Amino acid sequence: MKTAVLFTVSVFFAFGSLLAQHTWQMQETNVAGDLQAVSFINENTGIAVGNAGIVITTENGGTTWATRETGIFNDLNGVDFAADTKIFAVGSGGKVLMTEDLGQSWETVVIPNVEYDLLDVAFDKGSGRGVITGQTNAVIVTSDFGETWTVVQDGYMSTFYAASMPNQNVSVVMGWNSIFQPLLGYTLDWQTWDYQSFYPTWGGVFYEGRASGCKFLSENEGYVVGIYFVPGGGFLAPFGGWANNGWEAQSFPQPLTDIDVTGPFGVVVGSNGYLAESSDNCQGWEMISTGAVNAQLNDVHLVGNTGYIAGETGTILKMISTVSVPENSGNGGFSCYPNPARYFLNLQIKNPANALNIEILDVSGTVMAKHPTTGNVNEVTIPVNDLPSGFYFLRIGGNGIIQTLKFSKD
């Protein structure tokens, strides 16, 4: 049984002159086995799965976790919501499980001739389209919320570890091939699939490695994380074009296992409790050790204004809050005050433009409010009294300008 330990991990990241702090907190899971994947349908309702058939669920944002019996001992490697109450988990030996009551009962889904390990599952929840990946370069798809599954390909000496579905027509799968190159598969129309090897490049040098996780926001925007074989450590490669076999990568001191991104905010996780955050569309990262957590962190899921990480030895971390956000200044000719704000936020504009589109986004990237300007102004007063307390982004666009500031609402 996992001992209930409460601690915080403070993550600081720079955004211009802005400094923010997130607090990640260990959740009591009451399991000791390794957790491989986590998924939430909203901030409160979620599920984590792991080795030897471990399943735990929560309906109160991780305050308590319930252990669910699956009747199997297969390792469960991936999990996702197909719909509000319909969940699929995939695992070793071709095991696929489905529940519609948050794990209280399970149905085994048999996909003929699939006996190899399955490693990830991802759904576009609006359309019911989903994809499973696994060993032998398996790509298995559904178009009816998992009622039926079709094997697109398998039988190769390679592995797809991760899957992402940004919309109903686009799916991307990531892994490695038999000659140690990261490998991707993709469809842009849900009809035809293409496959290609690619290399993370750094300083003009192409490196061999393995892609372990991915997050795509559209067919032309996404991120891949993984492991360098030489010189070691991890990489993060933003989308570099479907026709390109070299994607310019950022290097990390630890192998990376997963990434999630919502709006301009992103989180990567990896070996030895490694965690890093970005607030500027994955361009700049602040990386820290998670201190008391030395277990490998396997999966991260951002939802609403929070996030969850699953890892070895029953580890679940939850992003609790954002605190200590000082005033913005000098960000591309824009600044805002007071910060934190309670009733109004004032945006100062150093070089007035004819028109600006000003939007307030929460940490998940959801647009909470819009405040367009129609003429040359030096300052805009934005009401924020209706916003819940928390952390927000102010996105300014127009006339070739794209700028993002952070602020907090008391």
C-alpha positions as CSV (number, residue, x, y, z in Angstrom):
1,M,0.0,0.0,0.0
2,K,1.3,3.4,-0.8
3,T,1.9,5.6,2.2
4,A,0.1,8.8,2.2
5,V,2.7,11.5,1.8
6,L,1.9,15.1,1.2
7,F,4.4,17.4,-0.4
8,T,4.6,20.1,-3.0
9,V,6.7,20.6,-6.1
10,S,7.2,24.2,-7.0
11,V,7.7,24.8,-10.7
12,F,8.9,28.3,-11.7
13,F,8.9,29.4,-15.3
14,A,9.9,32.6,-17.0
15,F,7.7,34.4,-19.5
16,G,9.4,37.7,-20.4
17,S,9.6,39.3,-17.0
18,L,6.7,37.3,-15.7
19,L,7.2,34.6,-13.1
20,A,4.6,32.1,-12.0
21,Q,4.5,29.2,-9.7
22,H,2.6,25.9,-9.9
23,T,2.2,23.6,-7.0
24,W,2.0,19.8,-7.7
25,Q,0.9,17.6,-4.9
26,M,1.1,13.9,-4.3
27,Q,-2.3,12.1,-4.2
28,E,-3.0,9.1,-2.0
29,T,-3.7,6.2,-4.3
30,N,-3.4,3.2,-2.0
31,V,-1.6,1.2,-4.7
32,A,2.1,0.3,-5.0
33,G,2.3,-0.9,-8.6
34,D,3.4,1.2,-11.5
35,L,0.8,3.4,-13.1
36,Q,1.3,3.8,-16.9
37,A,-1.5,6.1,-18.0
38,V,-4.1,8.6,-16.7
39,S,-7.1,10.3,-18.3
40,F,-9.8,12.7,-17.1
41,I,-13.1,13.7,-18.7
42,N,-13.3,16.8,-16.5
43,E,-11.4,18.2,-13.6
44,N,-13.0,15.8,-11.1
45,T,-13.6,12.5,-12.9
46,G,-10.7,10.4,-14.0
47,I,-9.0,7.1,-14.2
48,A,-5.4,5.7,-14.0
49,V,-4.2,2.3,-15.1
50,G,-1.1,0.3,-14.7
51,N,0.8,-3.0,-14.3
52,A,-0.9,-6.2,-13.4
53,G,-4.4,-4.9,-14.2
54,I,-4.3,-2.0,-11.8
55,V,-7.2,0.5,-12.2
56,I,-8.0,3.4,-9.9
57,T,-10.6,6.0,-10.3
58,T,-11.7,9.3,-8.8
59,E,-14.8,11.5,-8.9
60,N,-13.6,14.3,-6.6
61,G,-10.4,15.5,-8.3
62,G,-8.1,13.0,-6.7
63,T,-9.1,13.7,-3.1
64,T,-9.8,10.0,-3.0
65,W,-9.1,7.2,-5.4
66,A,-11.0,3.9,-5.6
67,T,-9.4,0.7,-6.6
68,R,-11.4,-1.2,-9.3
69,E,-11.2,-4.9,-10.0
70,T,-10.7,-5.9,-13.6
71,G,-10.2,-9.7,-13.1
72,I,-7.0,-9.6,-15.2
73,F,-3.3,-9.5,-14.6
74,N,-2.3,-8.0,-17.9
75,D,-0.3,-4.8,-17.7
76,L,-2.6,-1.9,-18.8
77,N,-0.6,0.7,-20.7
78,G,-3.1,3.2,-22.1
79,V,-6.5,4.6,-21.2
80,D,-8.8,7.2,-22.7
81,F,-12.5,8.4,-22.6
82,A,-14.3,7.6,-25.8
83,A,-17.3,9.6,-24.5
84,D,-18.5,11.1,-21.2
85,T,-18.9,7.7,-19.5
86,K,-17.3,5.3,-21.9
87,I,-13.6,4.4,-21.2
88,F,-11.2,2.1,-23.0
89,A,-8.0,0.6,-21.5
90,V,-5.5,-1.3,-23.5
91,G,-2.7,-3.6,-22.4
92,S,-0.3,-6.5,-22.9
93,G,-1.3,-9.6,-24.8
94,G,-3.8,-7.7,-27.0
95,K,-6.1,-6.9,-24.0
96,V,-8.8,-4.3,-24.5
97,L,-11.2,-3.4,-21.7
98,M,-14.3,-1.2,-21.8
99,T,-16.3,0.3,-19.0
100,E,-19.3,2.6,-18.9
101,D,-19.6,3.0,-15.1
102,L,-16.1,4.3,-14.2
103,G,-14.6,0.9,-13.7
104,Q,-17.2,-0.7,-11.5
105,S,-17.7,-3.4,-14.2
106,W,-15.7,-4.2,-17.3
107,E,-16.3,-5.8,-20.7
108,T,-13.4,-7.5,-22.6
109,V,-13.3,-6.4,-26.2
110,V,-11.8,-9.1,-28.5
111,I,-10.0,-7.9,-31.7
112,P,-9.4,-11.0,-33.8
113,N,-5.7,-12.0,-34.2
114,V,-4.4,-9.3,-31.9
115,E,-2.3,-10.9,-29.3
116,Y,0.7,-8.5,-29.1
117,D,1.1,-5.8,-26.5
118,L,-1.1,-2.7,-27.0
119,L,0.5,0.5,-25.6
120,D,-1.8,3.5,-26.1
121,V,-5.4,4.6,-27.1
122,A,-6.7,8.0,-28.1
123,F,-10.2,9.2,-29.1
124,D,-11.8,12.2,-30.7
125,K,-14.8,12.2,-28.4
126,G,-17.1,14.1,-30.6
127,S,-17.0,11.7,-33.6
128,G,-16.3,8.4,-31.8
129,R,-13.2,7.9,-33.9
130,G,-10.3,6.4,-32.0
131,V,-6.9,4.7,-32.5
132,I,-4.9,2.0,-30.6
133,T,-1.2,1.5,-31.0
134,G,1.2,-1.2,-30.0
135,Q,3.9,-3.7,-30.9
136,T,4.4,-4.8,-34.5
137,N,3.7,-1.2,-35.6
138,A,0.1,-1.9,-34.8
139,V,-2.5,0.8,-35.8
140,I,-6.1,-0.3,-34.9
141,V,-9.0,2.1,-35.5
142,T,-12.7,2.6,-34.7
143,S,-15.3,5.0,-36.1
144,D,-18.2,4.0,-33.8
145,F,-17.0,4.7,-30.2
146,G,-15.2,1.4,-30.0
147,E,-18.1,-0.8,-31.0
148,T,-16.0,-2.3,-33.8
149,W,-12.3,-2.2,-34.4
150,T,-10.3,-2.5,-37.7
151,V,-6.6,-3.4,-37.9
152,V,-5.0,-0.9,-40.3
153,Q,-1.6,-2.4,-40.1
154,D,0.6,-4.7,-37.9
155,G,3.2,-7.5,-38.4
156,Y,6.3,-5.3,-38.4
157,M,9.4,-5.4,-36.2
158,S,8.7,-2.0,-34.8
159,T,6.5,-0.4,-32.2
160,F,4.2,2.5,-31.9
161,Y,4.1,3.8,-28.3
162,A,1.9,6.8,-28.4
163,A,-1.2,8.2,-30.2
164,S,-2.9,11.6,-30.5
165,M,-6.2,12.7,-32.1
166,P,-6.5,16.4,-32.4
167,N,-9.8,16.1,-34.4
168,Q,-12.0,13.6,-36.2
169,N,-9.9,13.4,-39.4
170,V,-6.4,13.6,-38.0
171,S,-4.5,11.0,-36.0
172,V,-0.8,10.7,-35.3
173,V,1.0,7.7,-33.9
174,M,4.7,7.7,-32.7
175,G,7.3,5.1,-31.9
176,W,10.5,3.7,-33.4
177,N,11.5,1.3,-36.2
178,S,13.9,-1.6,-36.3
179,I,16.9,0.5,-37.1
180,F,16.6,2.8,-34.1
181,Q,14.9,5.8,-35.8
182,P,11.8,7.5,-34.4
183,L,8.9,6.5,-36.5
184,L,5.6,8.3,-37.1
185,G,2.3,7.3,-38.8
186,Y,-0.5,9.7,-39.6
187,T,-3.7,10.2,-41.4
188,L,-5.1,13.6,-42.3
189,D,-8.4,12.4,-43.7
190,W,-9.2,9.2,-41.7
191,Q,-9.0,7.2,-44.9
192,T,-5.3,6.8,-45.8
193,W,-2.3,6.4,-43.5
194,D,1.3,7.3,-44.3
195,Y,4.4,6.3,-42.4
196,Q,7.9,7.8,-42.2
197,S,11.0,7.7,-40.1
198,F,12.4,11.0,-38.8
199,Y,15.2,12.2,-36.7
200,P,15.3,14.7,-33.9
201,T,17.9,17.2,-35.0
202,W,20.0,19.4,-32.7
203,G,22.7,21.8,-33.9
204,G,22.3,20.4,-37.4
205,V,23.1,16.9,-36.3
206,F,20.6,14.0,-36.8
207,Y,20.2,11.7,-33.8
208,E,18.8,8.2,-33.4
209,G,16.2,7.7,-30.7
210,R,12.7,6.6,-29.8
211,A,9.5,8.6,-29.7
212,S,7.7,7.9,-26.5
213,G,4.8,10.5,-26.4
214,C,3.1,13.0,-28.6
215,K,0.5,15.7,-28.5
216,F,-1.0,17.2,-31.7
217,L,-3.3,20.2,-31.7
218,S,-4.0,20.1,-35.4
219,E,-2.6,18.5,-38.6
220,N,0.1,21.2,-38.6
221,E,0.8,21.8,-35.0
222,G,2.1,19.2,-32.6
223,Y,5.0,18.0,-30.4
224,V,6.9,14.7,-30.0
225,V,9.0,13.7,-27.0
226,G,11.3,10.8,-26.5
227,I,14.8,9.4,-25.8
228,Y,18.1,10.0,-27.5
229,F,20.1,6.8,-27.7
230,V,23.3,8.9,-28.0
231,P,24.2,11.1,-26.2
232,G,21.4,10.2,-23.9
233,G,18.7,12.3,-22.3
234,G,15.5,13.4,-23.8
235,F,14.2,15.4,-26.8
236,L,11.2,17.5,-27.6
237,A,10.6,18.1,-31.3
238,P,7.9,20.5,-32.5
239,F,6.1,19.5,-35.7
240,G,8.6,19.8,-38.6
241,G,6.5,19.0,-41.6
242,W,5.2,15.7,-42.9
243,A,7.7,15.6,-45.8
244,N,10.7,16.3,-43.6
245,N,12.8,13.6,-41.9
246,G,14.6,16.0,-39.5
247,W,12.6,17.9,-36.9
248,E,14.6,20.5,-34.9
249,A,14.5,19.4,-31.3
250,Q,15.2,20.7,-27.8
251,S,17.3,18.6,-25.5
252,F,16.5,17.6,-22.0
253,P,18.7,16.0,-19.3
254,Q,16.4,13.1,-18.7
255,P,14.6,10.8,-21.2
256,L,11.0,12.1,-21.7
257,T,8.0,9.9,-21.7
258,D,5.0,12.1,-22.4
259,I,3.8,15.6,-23.1
260,D,0.5,17.4,-22.9
261,V,-0.3,20.9,-24.2
262,T,-3.3,23.2,-23.8
263,G,-3.2,26.6,-25.4
264,P,0.3,28.1,-24.7
265,F,0.8,25.9,-21.6
266,G,2.7,22.6,-21.8
267,V,4.1,20.0,-19.5
268,V,6.6,17.2,-20.1
269,V,7.5,14.3,-17.8
270,G,10.2,11.7,-17.8
271,S,12.6,9.5,-15.9
272,N,13.7,10.0,-12.3
273,G,10.7,12.2,-11.4
274,Y,11.5,14.7,-14.2
275,L,9.0,17.5,-14.8
276,A,9.2,20.7,-16.8
277,E,6.7,23.4,-17.8
278,S,6.4,25.9,-20.6
279,S,4.1,28.9,-20.9
280,D,5.0,30.1,-24.4
281,N,3.9,27.4,-26.8
282,C,6.7,25.0,-25.8
283,Q,9.5,27.4,-26.8
284,G,11.0,28.0,-23.4
285,W,11.1,25.4,-20.5
286,E,11.9,25.6,-16.9
287,M,13.0,22.2,-15.6
288,I,13.3,21.0,-12.1
289,S,13.6,17.7,-10.2
290,T,10.5,16.7,-8.4
291,G,12.5,16.2,-5.2
292,A,10.9,13.4,-3.1
293,V,9.5,11.8,-6.3
294,N,12.3,9.7,-7.9
295,A,10.0,7.4,-9.8
296,Q,9.6,7.5,-13.5
297,L,6.7,9.7,-14.6
298,N,4.9,8.0,-17.4
299,D,1.9,10.1,-18.5
300,V,0.5,13.6,-18.1
301,H,-3.0,14.9,-18.7
302,L,-4.1,18.5,-18.5
303,V,-7.8,19.2,-18.0
304,G,-9.5,22.5,-17.2
305,N,-7.4,24.5,-14.8
306,T,-5.5,21.5,-13.4
307,G,-3.5,18.5,-14.5
308,Y,-2.5,15.0,-13.4
309,I,0.6,12.9,-13.8
310,A,0.8,9.1,-13.4
311,G,4.1,7.2,-12.6
312,E,5.8,4.3,-11.0
313,T,5.0,3.0,-7.5
314,G,1.4,4.3,-7.6
315,T,2.4,7.9,-8.1
316,I,-0.2,10.4,-9.0
317,L,0.6,14.1,-8.9
318,K,-2.0,16.8,-9.3
319,M,-1.5,20.5,-10.3
320,I,-3.2,22.3,-7.5
321,S,-2.8,26.0,-8.0
322,T,-1.0,28.9,-9.5
323,V,0.3,31.6,-7.1
324,S,2.7,34.5,-6.8
325,V,2.3,36.1,-10.2
326,P,3.9,39.5,-10.3
327,E,3.2,42.4,-12.7
328,N,3.9,42.0,-16.4
329,S,6.1,44.5,-18.1
330,G,8.0,44.9,-21.2
331,N,6.4,42.1,-23.2
332,G,6.5,43.2,-26.8
333,G,5.2,46.7,-26.0
334,F,2.4,45.4,-23.8
335,S,2.0,45.3,-20.0
336,C,-0.9,44.8,-17.7
337,Y,-1.8,45.8,-14.1
338,P,-2.7,45.2,-11.4
339,N,-1.5,41.7,-11.2
340,P,-3.2,39.9,-9.4
341,A,-6.4,41.6,-10.5
342,R,-9.8,41.5,-8.8
343,Y,-12.3,43.7,-10.7
344,F,-10.4,45.2,-13.7
345,L,-7.2,44.5,-15.6
346,N,-5.6,47.4,-17.5
347,L,-3.7,46.6,-20.6
348,Q,-1.1,49.2,-21.6
349,I,-0.2,49.4,-25.3
350,K,3.1,51.1,-26.1
351,N,2.6,51.3,-29.8
352,P,-1.2,51.6,-30.5
353,A,-2.6,49.6,-33.5
354,N,-5.7,50.3,-35.5
355,A,-7.5,47.3,-34.1
356,L,-6.6,44.5,-31.7
357,N,-8.3,41.3,-30.8
358,I,-7.9,40.7,-27.0
359,E,-8.9,37.4,-25.5
360,I,-8.7,35.9,-22.0
361,L,-7.8,32.2,-21.9
362,D,-7.8,29.8,-19.0
363,V,-4.9,27.4,-18.5
364,S,-6.6,24.8,-20.8
365,G,-6.7,27.3,-23.7
366,T,-10.4,27.9,-23.5
367,V,-11.4,31.4,-24.5
368,M,-13.2,32.9,-21.5
369,A,-13.8,36.4,-22.9
370,K,-13.2,38.6,-25.9
371,H,-12.5,42.4,-25.9
372,P,-11.7,43.7,-29.3
373,T,-10.5,47.3,-29.8
374,T,-11.6,49.4,-32.8
375,G,-9.2,52.4,-32.8
376,N,-5.8,53.6,-31.7
377,V,-5.7,53.4,-27.9
378,N,-2.9,53.4,-25.4
379,E,-4.8,51.6,-22.6
380,V,-7.7,49.1,-22.4
381,T,-9.6,48.4,-19.2
382,I,-10.9,44.8,-19.1
383,P,-13.5,43.6,-16.6
384,V,-12.4,40.4,-14.8
385,N,-14.8,40.3,-11.8
386,D,-16.8,37.5,-13.4
387,L,-13.8,35.2,-13.7
388,P,-13.2,32.5,-11.1
389,S,-10.0,32.9,-9.1
390,G,-7.0,31.4,-10.9
391,F,-4.4,31.8,-13.5
392,Y,-5.2,33.2,-17.0
393,F,-3.6,34.3,-20.3
394,L,-4.2,37.6,-22.1
395,R,-3.7,37.0,-25.8
396,I,-3.4,40.0,-28.0
397,G,-3.6,39.8,-31.8
398,G,-4.0,42.0,-34.9
399,N,-1.9,43.8,-37.5
400,G,0.8,41.1,-37.4
401,I,1.0,41.2,-33.6
402,I,0.7,38.0,-31.5
403,Q,1.5,38.5,-27.8
404,T,0.5,36.6,-24.7
405,L,0.7,37.9,-21.1
406,K,-0.2,36.1,-17.9
407,F,-2.2,37.3,-15.0
408,S,-3.9,36.0,-11.9
409,K,-7.5,36.7,-10.7
410,D,-8.0,37.1,-7.0
